[in-house]
Amino acid sequence: MHSLQFQFSIPRYVFGKTAGRWVPSLLWNSGLSCLKYDRQMSAPVLPNDEWVKIKVTYGGICGSDLNLIHLHDSPSASALTSFPFTIGHEVVGKVCETGKKATDLRKGDRVVVDPILSCLARGISNPCEACRKGDYSLCTRMTDGDISPGPLIGACRDTGGSWSSYLVAHQIQVLKLPEEVDDLNGVMVEPFSCALHSVLRNRPGKDDTVLVIGAGTIGICVVAALRALDIPCKIIVMYKYDYQGKLAMHYGADQVIRFSRGNHYVDEIAEAVHAKVLKPLFGSPVVVGGADQVFECVGKSSSINDALRLVRSGGKVVLLGLAGILDRIDWTAVWLNEIDVKGSFAYGTEQYHGKPMRTLQIAIELMKSGKVDLSPLITHRFPLEKYKDAFQTIVNKRSKGCMKVVFEP
């Protein structure tokens, strides 16, 4: 089979960090980078009888995958990872092989995968405290068990990933798709679940004003999650490109405000949330008042600074933007205004309609019921061998009108 792998070595890493700074395309356009296209890779094998093999229909390109390719990830993540690994954790596909103990799945089943490699997937009989609570993304045993280290499929050398023809998953990770949910929505179940998790764990009040910073895939999914869950809050979305603003309105935003290089957007947002803008001796404007809650979906220093200054005193900022090692963040507002800053990663088990449910199952139920259709977010599809074109499209997203790109292995 063919696959896109991340192959770490010191020379490749140094080349990428050096050359990629000046010519980013070399990170995927050079045989010297950490990204390698392999045309003759062997398909992954089932680790034991509780696993299944899945033939990939679509494999999504996530912002975290792009951070990886651009070498923006913190080196701390490498301690949890086994190399080389096939990239890709967003997947819809069909079961093509089952272990003898994977009795609930059949060949031909159309499925999505919860990629988190938690205690149960690793065959650990005495799960950690986080896994016992259903917080699988917070598992503390991601380097133990039956398979090599890796927090999720797409970052573990034994499982494969969705940027290839096949991957393997433990039966507890695999969820069947009903007929009502097509493949384009299926590949969106995982990113939508990231947004659902952040909203369900940080549910706004019905009279709250919510600011969503960033109108990429996750930002739009946050808007879609708020509306699919029938939360009657006011939603303001800060966007960069015209097509993002239109999608934000399509999925239920009350107001969209375009990001600008100056501070005009700050004045617009302040007006929308009935806040006051003050001018310091020098530096960025200071906002008194603000949104009740901010979902930060970009992960840059500037967007985090905006989140901290555009939330009201005593409000909450939820960080979804996969920020790594950043500088020039002004944390003054956190202690001065007693802001609650909360991180949000992946998904787990949520309380939904009075009972515990896995986040991905809630996402599937909302899609099945017609509460949300995320297929319009997928603007581009590429065969895996055209990966260079895919990444070039993402880099030129404004001119290409690019929102979400998926591979068709």
C-alpha positions as CSV (number, residue, x, y, z in Angstrom):
1,M,0.0,0.0,0.0
2,H,1.0,3.6,-0.2
3,S,1.3,6.0,2.8
4,L,2.5,9.3,4.1
5,Q,4.8,8.8,7.1
6,F,6.6,11.0,9.6
7,Q,10.2,9.7,9.8
8,F,12.2,11.5,12.5
9,S,15.9,11.8,12.4
10,I,18.2,14.6,13.6
11,P,19.4,15.5,10.1
12,R,15.8,15.5,8.7
13,Y,14.6,17.6,11.6
14,V,17.5,20.1,11.3
15,F,16.9,20.4,7.6
16,G,13.2,21.0,8.1
17,K,13.6,23.6,10.8
18,T,16.2,25.4,8.8
19,A,15.1,25.2,5.2
20,G,11.4,25.2,6.0
21,R,11.7,28.6,7.7
22,W,12.6,30.1,4.3
23,V,10.8,27.8,1.9
24,P,7.9,26.0,3.7
25,S,7.1,23.8,0.7
26,L,10.4,22.0,1.3
27,L,8.8,20.4,4.3
28,W,6.7,18.2,1.9
29,N,8.5,18.7,-1.4
30,S,11.9,17.4,-0.5
31,G,13.3,13.9,0.2
32,L,15.3,15.4,3.0
33,S,12.3,16.3,5.2
34,C,10.6,14.3,7.9
35,L,7.6,13.6,5.6
36,K,8.1,10.6,3.4
37,Y,5.7,9.2,0.7
38,D,6.1,5.4,0.7
39,R,4.6,3.5,-2.3
40,Q,5.3,0.0,-1.1
41,M,4.7,0.0,2.6
42,S,3.3,-3.2,4.2
43,A,-0.2,-2.9,5.7
44,P,-0.4,-2.9,9.5
45,V,-1.2,-6.2,11.1
46,L,-3.7,-6.9,13.9
47,P,-1.9,-6.7,17.3
48,N,-4.3,-9.3,18.7
49,D,-7.7,-10.8,18.2
50,E,-9.6,-7.8,19.6
51,W,-8.5,-5.6,16.7
52,V,-9.8,-4.9,13.2
53,K,-8.4,-3.7,10.0
54,I,-10.1,-0.8,8.1
55,K,-9.8,0.1,4.5
56,V,-9.7,3.9,4.4
57,T,-12.3,5.7,2.3
58,Y,-11.4,9.3,3.4
59,G,-8.6,10.5,5.6
60,G,-8.9,14.1,6.8
61,I,-6.1,16.6,7.1
62,C,-6.2,18.1,10.6
63,G,-4.5,21.3,11.8
64,S,-2.5,19.2,14.2
65,D,-1.1,17.2,11.2
66,L,0.0,20.4,9.6
67,N,1.7,21.5,12.9
68,L,3.5,18.2,12.8
69,I,4.7,18.6,9.2
70,H,5.8,22.2,9.8
71,L,7.7,21.0,12.9
72,H,5.7,23.3,15.2
73,D,4.9,20.7,17.8
74,S,6.6,20.8,21.2
75,P,9.4,18.3,21.5
76,S,7.6,17.1,24.7
77,A,5.1,15.2,22.5
78,S,7.9,13.0,21.2
79,A,8.2,11.2,24.5
80,L,4.7,9.7,23.9
81,T,5.3,8.8,20.3
82,S,6.9,5.9,18.4
83,F,8.6,6.5,15.1
84,P,8.2,6.1,12.2
85,F,4.4,6.4,12.0
86,T,1.8,6.9,9.3
87,I,0.0,10.2,9.8
88,G,-3.8,10.7,9.9
89,H,-6.4,10.2,12.7
90,E,-9.5,11.4,10.9
91,V,-11.0,8.5,9.1
92,V,-14.1,6.9,7.6
93,G,-13.8,3.5,6.0
94,K,-14.9,-0.1,5.9
95,V,-13.9,-3.0,8.0
96,C,-11.9,-5.5,5.9
97,E,-10.5,-7.9,8.5
98,T,-11.6,-8.8,12.0
99,G,-9.9,-10.5,14.9
100,K,-11.7,-13.5,16.4
101,K,-12.8,-11.6,19.5
102,A,-14.0,-8.5,17.6
103,T,-17.5,-10.1,17.5
104,D,-19.6,-6.9,17.1
105,L,-18.0,-5.9,13.8
106,R,-18.3,-7.5,10.4
107,K,-16.4,-7.2,7.1
108,G,-18.0,-4.4,5.1
109,D,-19.2,-2.4,8.1
110,R,-18.9,1.3,7.4
111,V,-17.2,2.8,10.4
112,V,-15.4,5.8,12.0
113,V,-12.7,5.5,14.6
114,D,-12.0,7.1,17.9
115,P,-8.3,7.3,17.5
116,I,-7.3,7.7,21.1
117,L,-5.1,4.7,22.2
118,S,-6.2,4.5,25.8
119,C,-5.8,1.8,28.4
120,L,-8.5,-0.5,27.0
121,A,-7.1,-0.3,23.5
122,R,-3.7,-1.1,24.8
123,G,-4.9,-4.2,26.6
124,I,-4.3,-2.8,30.1
125,S,-6.5,-4.7,32.5
126,N,-6.3,-2.2,35.3
127,P,-7.1,1.2,33.6
128,C,-5.8,4.5,34.8
129,E,-8.1,6.8,36.7
130,A,-8.8,9.0,33.7
131,C,-9.8,6.0,31.6
132,R,-12.1,4.7,34.4
133,K,-13.8,8.1,34.3
134,G,-14.2,7.9,30.5
135,D,-11.6,10.7,29.9
136,Y,-9.7,8.6,27.4
137,S,-7.8,11.6,26.0
138,L,-6.2,12.1,29.4
139,C,-4.9,8.5,29.7
140,T,-1.7,8.3,31.6
141,R,-0.6,4.9,30.1
142,M,-0.1,5.9,26.5
143,T,3.4,4.3,26.4
144,D,2.4,1.0,28.0
145,G,0.5,-2.1,26.9
146,D,0.3,-4.3,23.8
147,I,1.4,-1.7,21.3
148,S,4.1,0.9,20.8
149,P,3.8,4.4,22.4
150,G,1.4,6.8,20.9
151,P,-1.4,9.0,22.1
152,L,-3.6,8.1,19.1
153,I,-3.8,6.3,15.8
154,G,-1.8,8.5,13.4
155,A,1.1,8.9,16.0
156,C,1.9,5.2,16.7
157,R,4.1,3.1,14.5
158,D,2.0,-0.1,15.0
159,T,-1.5,1.2,14.0
160,G,-1.0,2.9,10.7
161,G,-3.0,6.1,10.0
162,S,-5.6,7.5,7.7
163,W,-3.0,8.9,5.3
164,S,-2.7,5.4,3.9
165,S,-4.8,2.6,2.4
166,Y,-5.3,0.7,5.7
167,L,-5.1,1.1,9.4
168,V,-5.9,-1.1,12.4
169,A,-8.0,-0.2,15.5
170,H,-9.1,-1.9,18.7
171,Q,-12.8,-2.9,18.5
172,I,-13.7,-0.4,21.3
173,Q,-12.4,2.4,19.1
174,V,-14.7,1.6,16.2
175,L,-18.2,3.0,15.7
176,K,-20.6,1.9,13.0
177,L,-22.1,4.6,10.8
178,P,-25.9,4.5,10.2
179,E,-27.1,4.9,6.6
180,E,-28.2,8.4,7.3
181,V,-24.6,9.6,7.8
182,D,-22.7,9.7,4.5
183,D,-19.0,9.3,4.1
184,L,-18.3,13.1,3.9
185,N,-20.0,13.6,7.3
186,G,-18.3,10.4,8.5
187,V,-14.8,11.8,8.1
188,M,-16.0,14.9,9.9
189,V,-17.2,13.0,13.0
190,E,-13.7,13.2,14.7
191,P,-13.1,17.0,14.2
192,F,-16.8,17.7,15.1
193,S,-16.3,15.7,18.3
194,C,-13.4,17.9,19.3
195,A,-15.7,20.9,19.2
196,L,-18.6,19.0,20.9
197,H,-16.3,18.0,23.7
198,S,-15.2,21.6,24.3
199,V,-18.8,22.8,24.3
200,L,-20.3,20.1,26.5
201,R,-17.5,20.5,29.1
202,N,-17.8,24.3,29.0
203,R,-21.5,24.8,28.2
204,P,-22.4,28.5,27.9
205,G,-25.5,29.9,29.6
206,K,-28.6,30.6,27.5
207,D,-28.1,34.4,27.9
208,D,-24.4,34.3,27.4
209,T,-22.5,36.0,24.6
210,V,-19.9,33.7,23.0
211,L,-17.0,34.8,20.9
212,V,-15.4,32.2,18.6
213,I,-12.0,33.3,17.5
214,G,-11.1,31.6,14.2
215,A,-13.4,30.3,11.5
216,G,-11.4,27.3,10.3
217,T,-12.8,23.8,10.6
218,I,-12.8,23.7,14.4
219,G,-14.2,27.2,14.8
220,I,-17.1,26.4,12.5
221,C,-17.6,23.1,14.2
222,V,-17.9,25.0,17.6
223,V,-20.7,27.1,16.1
224,A,-22.4,24.0,14.6
225,A,-22.1,22.2,18.0
226,L,-23.6,25.1,19.9
227,R,-26.6,25.2,17.6
228,A,-27.0,21.4,17.2
229,L,-27.2,21.3,21.1
230,D,-29.9,24.0,21.0
231,I,-27.9,26.4,23.2
232,P,-29.6,29.8,22.7
233,C,-26.5,31.9,23.3
234,K,-25.5,34.8,21.1
235,I,-22.5,33.8,18.9
236,I,-20.0,36.2,17.4
237,V,-17.3,34.7,15.1
238,M,-14.1,36.4,14.2
239,Y,-13.0,35.3,10.7
240,K,-10.2,35.9,8.2
241,Y,-11.6,35.0,4.8
242,D,-14.9,35.9,3.2
243,Y,-16.0,32.3,2.7
244,Q,-15.3,31.5,6.4
245,G,-17.6,34.3,7.4
246,K,-20.4,33.0,5.1
247,L,-20.0,29.5,6.6
248,A,-20.1,30.9,10.1
249,M,-23.4,32.5,9.3
250,H,-24.7,29.4,7.6
251,Y,-24.1,27.3,10.8
252,G,-25.8,29.8,13.1
253,A,-23.5,32.7,14.1
254,D,-25.5,35.8,15.0
255,Q,-22.7,38.2,13.9
256,V,-19.4,37.8,12.1
257,I,-16.5,40.2,12.4
258,R,-13.5,40.2,10.0
259,F,-10.0,40.1,11.5
260,S,-7.9,43.0,10.3
261,R,-4.2,43.9,10.8
262,G,-5.1,47.1,12.7
263,N,-7.3,47.1,15.7
264,H,-10.6,47.9,14.0
265,Y,-11.9,44.5,14.8
266,V,-11.4,45.1,18.5
267,D,-13.6,48.2,18.3
268,E,-16.3,46.1,16.4
269,I,-16.2,43.3,18.9
270,A,-16.3,45.7,21.8
271,E,-19.3,47.4,20.4
272,A,-21.0,44.0,19.8
273,V,-20.5,43.0,23.5
274,H,-21.1,46.4,24.9
275,A,-17.6,46.8,26.2
276,K,-15.3,49.9,26.5
277,V,-12.0,50.2,24.7
278,L,-9.2,52.1,26.4
279,K,-5.9,53.3,25.0
280,P,-2.8,52.4,27.1
281,L,0.4,54.5,26.9
282,F,1.6,52.1,24.2
283,G,0.7,48.6,23.0
284,S,-2.6,47.0,22.2
285,P,-6.0,48.5,23.2
286,V,-7.4,47.4,26.5
287,V,-11.0,46.2,26.6
288,V,-13.2,46.6,29.7
289,G,-16.0,44.2,29.6
290,G,-16.2,41.6,26.9
291,A,-17.8,38.2,25.9
292,D,-19.0,35.9,28.6
293,Q,-17.0,33.0,27.0
294,V,-14.4,32.8,24.3
295,F,-13.5,29.7,22.2
296,E,-10.0,30.2,20.9
297,C,-9.6,28.1,17.7
298,V,-6.4,29.3,16.2
299,G,-3.5,28.7,18.6
300,K,-1.3,31.7,17.8
301,S,0.1,34.3,20.2
302,S,-2.1,37.0,18.7
303,S,-5.3,35.0,18.9
304,I,-4.7,34.0,22.5
305,N,-4.0,37.6,23.4
306,D,-7.2,38.5,21.7
307,A,-9.1,35.9,23.7
308,L,-7.7,37.1,27.0
309,R,-8.6,40.7,26.3
310,L,-12.0,40.2,24.7
311,V,-13.5,38.1,27.5
312,R,-15.2,39.9,30.4
313,S,-13.9,39.9,34.0
314,G,-14.7,36.5,35.6
315,G,-15.3,35.0,32.1
316,K,-13.9,31.9,30.6
317,V,-11.5,31.3,27.7
318,V,-11.4,27.8,26.2
319,L,-8.3,27.0,24.2
320,L,-8.8,24.6,21.3
321,G,-6.2,26.0,18.9
322,L,-3.4,23.5,19.7
323,A,-1.0,26.2,20.8
324,G,2.6,25.0,21.3
325,I,5.6,26.9,22.5
326,L,4.6,30.6,22.1
327,D,6.0,33.9,23.2
328,R,4.7,37.4,23.6
329,I,1.5,36.4,25.3
330,D,0.3,39.0,27.8
331,W,-1.2,37.1,30.8
332,T,-2.1,40.2,32.8
333,A,-5.8,39.9,32.2
334,V,-5.9,36.4,33.6
335,W,-5.0,37.5,37.1
336,L,-6.3,41.1,36.9
337,N,-9.8,40.0,35.7
338,E,-9.8,36.5,37.3
339,I,-10.3,34.8,34.0
340,D,-10.9,31.0,33.9
341,V,-8.6,29.6,31.2
342,K,-9.4,26.0,30.2
343,G,-7.7,23.7,27.7
344,S,-9.7,21.3,25.6
345,F,-8.2,18.2,23.8
346,A,-10.0,15.6,21.8
347,Y,-13.0,13.9,23.3
348,G,-14.1,11.2,25.9
349,T,-17.3,10.5,27.6
350,E,-19.9,13.2,28.1
351,Q,-23.3,13.6,29.8
352,Y,-25.9,13.8,27.1
353,H,-29.6,13.7,27.8
354,G,-28.9,12.5,31.3
355,K,-26.7,9.6,30.4
356,P,-23.0,9.1,29.7
357,M,-22.1,8.8,26.0
358,R,-18.9,8.8,24.0
359,T,-18.4,12.1,22.2
360,L,-18.1,10.5,18.8
361,Q,-21.4,8.7,19.4
362,I,-23.1,12.0,20.2
363,A,-21.7,13.4,17.0
364,I,-23.1,10.6,15.0
365,E,-26.5,10.9,16.6
366,L,-26.7,14.6,15.8
367,M,-25.8,13.9,12.2
368,K,-28.2,11.1,12.0
369,S,-31.1,13.2,13.3
370,G,-30.4,16.0,10.8
371,K,-29.2,18.5,13.4
372,V,-26.0,19.1,11.6
373,D,-24.6,18.5,8.1
374,L,-20.8,19.2,7.9
375,S,-20.2,17.9,4.4
376,P,-20.1,21.5,3.0
377,L,-16.9,22.1,4.9
378,I,-15.1,19.6,2.7
379,T,-14.0,21.7,-0.2
380,H,-11.2,19.6,-1.7
381,R,-10.4,15.9,-2.1
382,F,-7.1,14.5,-3.3
383,P,-5.7,11.0,-4.0
384,L,-2.9,10.3,-1.7
385,E,-0.2,10.5,-4.4
386,K,-1.3,14.1,-5.0
387,Y,-0.3,15.1,-1.5
388,K,1.9,17.9,-2.6
389,D,-1.0,19.5,-4.4
390,A,-3.1,19.0,-1.3
391,F,-0.7,20.9,1.0
392,Q,-0.2,23.6,-1.6
393,T,-3.9,24.1,-1.7
394,I,-4.0,24.5,2.1
395,V,-1.2,27.0,2.1
396,N,-3.0,29.0,-0.6
397,K,-6.4,28.6,1.1
398,R,-7.6,32.1,0.5
399,S,-7.2,32.0,-3.3
400,K,-8.4,28.3,-3.4
401,G,-11.4,28.9,-1.1
402,C,-10.0,26.0,0.9
403,M,-11.8,24.9,4.1
404,K,-11.2,21.2,4.7
405,V,-9.1,18.8,2.6
406,V,-9.3,15.0,2.7
407,F,-7.3,12.3,1.1
408,E,-8.9,9.5,-0.9
409,P,-6.3,6.7,-0.5
